[in-house]
Amino acid sequence: MATMNISLPDNLKSYVDSRVSKDGYGTASEYFRELIRQDQQRREREQAEREQLEKLREEVQAGLNALREGRFKEYASAEELVDDVVIEGTKRLARSKNGSKRGNGKSKRSGSRQ
């Protein structure tokens, strides 16, 4: 295990000492290791959220493009829409369970209705 020395102002050292004694850490090193682990996890979550947001932006853009190009389906009722969504969802689920030939379980469509 590598060693690292840090300098803290008195008020931060007192705070660390307080956290160590009150939270059951054996040493200040254990406390700092926990803080670093939490920071790593937070950054990983943030990265995953950024990736999900970018994917969502791409999907929204694809849907807007499809709408502009007239690739959509109008429904006479909410029930008709729900039925179509259930049918499409069932097909996608079956493809994903059977290991689709495309390998990713995605439909050829961009998410818009034709």
C-alpha positions as CSV (number, residue, x, y, z in Angstrom):
1,M,0.0,0.0,0.0
2,A,1.3,3.4,-1.0
3,T,1.7,6.2,1.5
4,M,0.5,9.8,1.0
5,N,1.0,12.7,3.3
6,I,-1.3,15.7,3.3
7,S,-1.4,19.0,5.1
8,L,-4.6,20.4,6.6
9,P,-5.4,23.6,8.4
10,D,-6.1,23.1,12.1
11,N,-9.9,23.4,11.7
12,L,-10.0,20.7,9.0
13,K,-7.8,18.4,11.1
14,S,-10.1,18.8,14.0
15,Y,-13.1,18.0,11.7
16,V,-11.4,14.9,10.4
17,D,-10.5,13.8,14.0
18,S,-14.1,14.3,15.0
19,R,-15.5,12.3,12.1
20,V,-13.1,9.5,12.8
21,S,-14.1,9.2,16.4
22,K,-17.9,9.7,15.9
23,D,-18.3,7.6,12.8
24,G,-16.3,4.6,14.0
25,Y,-13.3,4.9,11.6
26,G,-10.2,3.3,13.0
27,T,-7.9,5.9,11.6
28,A,-8.0,9.1,9.5
29,S,-6.6,7.0,6.6
30,E,-9.8,4.9,6.7
31,Y,-11.9,8.0,6.6
32,F,-10.0,9.5,3.6
33,R,-10.2,6.1,1.8
34,E,-13.9,6.1,2.2
35,L,-14.2,9.7,1.0
36,I,-12.1,8.8,-2.1
37,R,-14.3,5.8,-2.8
38,Q,-17.4,7.9,-2.5
39,D,-15.9,10.5,-4.9
40,Q,-15.0,7.7,-7.4
41,Q,-18.6,6.3,-7.2
42,R,-20.1,9.8,-7.6
43,R,-17.9,10.5,-10.7
44,E,-18.9,7.1,-12.2
45,R,-22.6,7.9,-11.7
46,E,-22.2,11.3,-13.2
47,Q,-20.4,9.8,-16.3
48,A,-23.1,7.3,-16.7
49,E,-25.8,10.0,-16.4
50,R,-24.0,12.1,-19.0
51,E,-23.9,9.1,-21.4
52,Q,-27.6,8.4,-20.8
53,L,-28.4,12.1,-21.4
54,E,-26.4,12.1,-24.7
55,K,-28.2,8.9,-25.8
56,L,-31.6,10.5,-24.9
57,R,-30.6,13.7,-26.9
58,E,-29.8,11.5,-29.9
59,E,-33.0,9.6,-29.7
60,V,-35.0,12.9,-29.3
61,Q,-33.2,14.3,-32.3
62,A,-34.0,11.2,-34.3
63,G,-37.6,11.4,-33.4
64,L,-37.8,15.1,-34.4
65,N,-36.1,14.3,-37.7
66,A,-38.6,11.5,-38.3
67,L,-41.5,13.9,-37.5
68,R,-40.1,16.6,-39.9
69,E,-39.8,13.9,-42.6
70,G,-43.4,12.8,-42.1
71,R,-42.5,9.4,-40.7
72,F,-45.1,9.0,-38.0
73,K,-48.5,7.4,-37.5
74,E,-51.6,9.1,-36.3
75,Y,-53.9,7.3,-33.9
76,A,-57.7,7.6,-33.7
77,S,-57.7,6.9,-30.0
78,A,-55.4,6.5,-27.0
79,E,-56.5,2.8,-26.9
80,E,-55.2,2.3,-30.4
81,L,-51.9,3.9,-29.4
82,V,-51.6,1.7,-26.3
83,D,-52.4,-1.4,-28.3
84,D,-49.7,-0.6,-30.8
85,V,-47.1,0.2,-28.1
86,V,-47.9,-3.1,-26.4
87,I,-47.5,-5.0,-29.6
88,E,-44.2,-3.3,-30.5
89,G,-42.9,-3.8,-26.9
90,T,-43.8,-7.5,-27.0
91,K,-42.0,-7.9,-30.3
92,R,-38.9,-6.1,-29.0
93,L,-38.9,-8.2,-25.8
94,A,-39.1,-11.4,-27.8
95,R,-36.2,-10.3,-30.0
96,S,-34.1,-9.4,-27.0
97,K,-34.8,-12.7,-25.3
98,N,-34.1,-14.7,-28.5
99,G,-30.9,-12.8,-29.2
100,S,-31.9,-10.8,-32.3
101,K,-30.0,-11.1,-35.5
102,R,-28.9,-7.5,-35.2
103,G,-27.3,-8.3,-31.9
104,N,-28.5,-5.3,-30.0
105,G,-32.3,-5.9,-29.7
106,K,-33.0,-2.6,-31.4
107,S,-35.6,-2.0,-34.0
108,K,-34.6,-0.7,-37.4
109,R,-36.7,2.3,-36.8
110,S,-35.5,5.4,-34.9
111,G,-38.3,5.1,-32.4
112,S,-40.8,6.9,-34.5
113,R,-43.8,5.3,-36.0
114,Q,-44.2,4.8,-39.7
